């Protein structure tokens, strides 16, 4: 019999248990597709006694996660998480020891991806991370292989299922952010501390990985302009609907002569755009190639089954001997591009103000827009339940982001404002 691919598995949480189930359930099919069996030989997790719904008694148990790099395996799968700590120590030890490495750890890749890619290239071993972005959607493989003949003009999408679940619920049920977040936490869609998700950091980690593969650049997480959905209200979602849009947290990146632009921010997405119809915890990524045109990758962005499926797909590639540079080209060929100034990016904007309901407020806001060089396309004022206040919504014509920032700065500290304005970009 052909020699099996021996796998050591670090982390037996939701995804780790899913990997075991996928390998057991589809054992014969996977062996036929891989050309050889794939077998787990060792595992490591924090609690040996915990019931995980899968039988791990047949595997060697290793208490020290980093020691998995020294066990009798060909590949180590890391599902521990965290940008540093045990996960990074395991990655370094595995690659230094000449073993393949598979991970779903987007934070570690966003911060240390180049170092790990250089180690993998030097050792001539695989480093694969399909599960790190968009769960079970094969978007990394699609960009790295399927779009390899194209110059990619832009890559963007819905990269965080928690935010999309919350925004969809707000849209469908007219409920406010805090209430829907609490429900998402109760259902397990959001962590007890949801900051990484709702403040856009998780999506930014993923966007930096996609940008590197799409544009042939070094990952630059530190250059991503990051915003979240914490301040989006039910009124904003309703106004967007009335204007012909849906609110989505969108990660957006493009590279041109001005540099590499990367941004995660709440957007108004037109009803006729594919991303407007991505609901619940689903993820979707759009890539625009110069010959292939616009491609849409859509599917389950998280969960044990989809993420485990992506991990096992990487293992099948390794079993076949099919792997190349982690970022689609050798690290030496990756360009180091300066970040493009966010303020130079032109676009239309949705601006929401909670204001004192008195004479002169609209004139003050309009003057700030005029003085900053921002043209107003439409202005809506609505009464709100809080006595003495009103809601003002402005949709601008296309303008540089720096002009909109200047307009908001002119209004900062104004006695006319009852709270911080909200700025959402409009996806055109």
N, C-alpha and C positions, 0 to 999 in steps of 0.2 A: 504494500500500500504506500502511496505517496506520503512523504513525511508531513505531519500536521504543522500548521502555523501555531506556535505556542504563545499564549497571551497571558500577561499578568495584568490584573485589574485593580486600580486604586480608586476606592470610593464605591460604596454599595448603597447609595441613596436611590432616589427615584430613577435616575438614568442608569446607574450601575446595575440595579435589579432588572431594568429593561433590556440591557445588553445581554444579560444571562438568559432572559426569556426569549429574545430574538434568536440567539445562537442555538438554544434548545429546541424551540418550536420549528425553526426552518433549517435544522441541522443538515439534512440530506440535500436540500435545494442549494444551500450556501456552499456546501462542499463541491457540488457540481459546477456552480458558477465560479468558484474560486480555483477550481482545479486541484484542490486538496482540502482536507478537513481543517477547521479552525477550532482550537480547543483552549479553554481557560485552564491554566495550570496553577495559578496562585492569585490570591486576593488580599486586600488590606482595607481596613476601615477602623473607625474609632472604637466601636463596641462589638466585640465578638459574639455577644449573647443576644443581640437584637434580632427579632423576627422580621425578616425583610420580604417574606412571601416567596422566597426562592431558596432552594437547597444549595448551600455552599460547603457542605460537609466533605465533598469530594475534592476540594481544592486545598492546596497548601495555604495556611493562614500566616501572614506576615504582619507582626505588630507595628514595626517601623516602616512607614510608607516608603521612605527613601530606599530602604533595603530591597524593595521590589526590583530596582535597577540591577541588582546582582543575582536575582533568581534565574532559574533555568527557563528563560522565555526568550522569544525572538522579538516581541513587541510589548511595550508597556502602554496601557490605556489609562489616562489620568482624568478622573471625574471628581476630583476633590474640590476644585475651585479656589479662587483667590489669586491676585496678581503676583504675590510673592509667597513666602513661607514654604510649607511642605510641597506644594505643587511645583513651584519653580525649582526647588532642590531636587525633586524627582526628575523633572525634565532635564536638568543639567547632567545629573548622574547617569540617566538612561542614554542620552546622546553621546556623552563622553565614553560610555562603555560599549558603544557600537551597536546599540539596539534601536529598532524603530520606535517611534513615539506617536501616539494618537491622543488628541485632547479635544475637549469641548469648551476649553477655558479661554473665553474671549478677552477677559481682563489681562491675563498673563500674556497673551499674544499681542495685545495692544501696547503693552509696556515693554515686553522683552522679545517680541517676535523675531527681530533681526538677529539678535544674539543666538537664539535657538536655531534659526535657519542657517546661520553660518556654521554652527556646530554640526548640524545634520549634513550639510554639504561636505564639510571636512571629513566626516566619518562615512560618507556615502550611504547614509541610511535614511529612511523616510521620516518626514515630519508632516503629519496630516491633521486637518482640523475642520472638516466639513461641518461637524456638529456645533462649531463655535458661533456660526451665524445662521439664523433663521431655521433652527431645528432640523426638521426632516427635508427641507427644500434644498435640492442640490445646486444652490446658487454659486458656491465657490467652484465646484466642478464646472458649472456652466460658464463662468467667467474665465477660469483658468484654461479650459480645454475647448468648450463649444464656441467661444467668441474669440479664440486665440488669433484668428486671421484679421480681426477688426481693430481699428482705433476706436476706443470707447470715448464718446463725447461727454456722457453724463451717466451716473449711477445714483439711484435714489429709491427710497421706499419706506415702508412701514416695518420697523425692525424690532419693535417691542410689543409683545402680545398683551402685557398687563395694561399699558396705556391704551391700546386699541380696544380692549375689552371695556375699559372705563368710559372712553369716549362714545363707544357704540351704545352702551347702556344709557348714558346721558342723553344721547340723541333719540333713542327709541322710547324712553320713559319720561323724559323731561325732568330728570332728577339732577341734583347738584353734585359736585365733585366729591365732597367729603362723604356723603351718604353712599355713593357708588363705590368709592375706595374701600369703605368698611365692609361692604358686601363682597368685593373682590378678595379681601383678606380672609373673610369667613369661608369662601369657596376654595381658597388655596391658589387663586390667580395672582395674588400679591403677597409679598413678604410682610412680616410684622413691622419691619423698617423698610418701607417701599421707596426710599429716597433714590436709590440707583436707577429704578425704573421710571418713576414719575418726574424726576428731574433731568432725564435724558442721558444719564451717564452710560447706562447699559447700551442704548442705541448708538452712542458715540463710539464705544469700544468696537462694536460691530462695523460701523461705518468706516473706521480707520483701516480695518482689515480689507473690506471690500474695495476701498479706494486704492490701496496698494496693489491689489491684484488687477483692478480695472485699468489703472493708469501706469503701471510699472514704476511705482514710486516707493520709497521707504515709508513704512507706517508712521503716521504723524498724529497720534492721538492728542498730543498737547496742543495742536493747532486747530482742533475742532471747536467751533463756536457752539456752545451747548445751552439749550433751554428746554424746559419741560412743559407739563400741562397742569401744574399745581394751581395756577391762577385762572384757569378756564372755568367759566361758570355756565350754568344751564341757560342763562340769557344769551351768552355768546354763541352757544350751540344753536339756539333757536334763531338768532339773527343770521347766522351763517346759512341755515336752512332756507330762510326767507329770501336770502340773496342768491340762492342757487348753488350753495356749497355744503360740504361736510367738513368737520374739523378732524384732522388727523395729525399725529406726531410723525413728521417726515424727516428722515436723514437724507441729506442732499450733498453730492460731491461732483465737482468737475475740475479738470485741469486744462489750462490754456497758457498763453504767453504771459498772463498776469500772475500765474502761480497756481497752487492747488487750493481750491476752496472746499471746505467741509463744514457743514452746519447741521445740527439737529435742533428742530424748532417746531412749534405748533403751526400748522398751515391750514388755510382754507383750500380745499380741493374741489374743483368743479364736479357737479353731479355726473357729467359725461366722461370723467377720467376713470380708468380702471381702479385706481387706489380708493376712490370714493365708495366703491362697492366691497372693499375688504373690511369685514366686520368681525366682531368678537375677538378672540385671541389669535386670529390668523395673521401671518406675516406676508409681505409681498415686496419684491424687489424689481425695479425696472432698470434695464441697461439699454443704452442707445449706441449701437455700433454703426460705423460709416458705411458698411456694406449690408449687414444683416437687418438694420433698422431697429425698431423698438421691440425688445423682448420683455415678457412679464413672467417672473417666477413667483408662484403663489402656493401657499399651503400652511400646514401646521408648524408654527414657529417654536414650539416648546412641548414639554410633556415627555413621559418615559418612552412611549412608542416611537414618535417621530425622531427624537434626538438619538435614541439608541439605534434606530435604523441607519442614521447618518454615520454613527461610530462604526457599525458593522460594515457598512459600505466601504469605509476607509480600510478596514481590515481585509476585505475581499480584494481590493486593489493591491494591497501589500502582498497578499498571498499569491497573486498573479505576477508579482514583480513589476507592477505598473505604478510608478511614482516618479515625479520629476521635482524641480525646484519648488519649495513650498509656496513661494509668491509668484509662480508662473514663469519666472526667469531667475538666473543666478543672482545672488545678493549683489555681486559686483556690478551687475547691469541695472540695478534699481536706481532710478534717478532720485536725487535729493533736491526737491523743488521747494522754493520759498512759499510760505502761505500767502494766498491772495487775500487782500484786505476785505473784510466783511462789509465795511462801509461803502466800498466801491461797487458792490453788487446791486444791480438795478432790479426793481420789481414793484408790483402793486402791494399795498398793505391794508390790513384791517386794524383799526385803532379803536379801542373802547375806553371811554372815560366815565367814571362816576363823578357827577358834578353837583354843585349847589344849584338848586332850581331858582335862579334869579336872573334878572336882566343883565346882559352884557357878557355872560359866560360863553355863548357861542361865538361872539365877536372876538373874545380873547383867544379862543382856540384857533379860530380861522386866521387871526393875525399871526399867531405863532407858526402856523403852516405856511402862510404867505412869506413871512420873513426868512424861513428856512428853505424856501424854494420848492415846497411841496404843493402840488395841485390837487384839489379835492374833487373826486369823481362824484361822491354822494355823501350826504350827511343825514343821519336819522336821530331824532331825540324821542325817548320814551320815558314816561313816568315809571318809578319803581316803588315797591311797598314802603321803603324807608321815607318817612315824611320829610319834605324839604330837599330831596335829591332827585336827580334824573339820570338817565343813561344816555350818553351820546356815543354814537357809532359813526366813524368816518371810514370810507373806502377811498384810498388815494389813487391817483393816476401813477404810472410808472415813475419811480424816482430812485436815486441812489440811497442805500441804507443810511449813509452818513447824514443825508438831509433829514430823514425821519428822526434819527437820533437827535439832531440839532433842534428840531421842533419840540420834541418831548423834553429836552433839556430847558428850553425856554419856558416851559410850563411847570417845571419842577419847583415845588414850594408854593405854587399859586394857591391862594385861599379859595379859589373857585373849584379846586379838585377835592373830592371826598375820599380819594384813595389813589393807589398807583395805577397808571394806565396799563392796558394790555395791548401788546403788539403781536399780531400774527401775520405771517407772510401769506401771500396768495399764490398758489401754484398755477401758473399759466402755461 
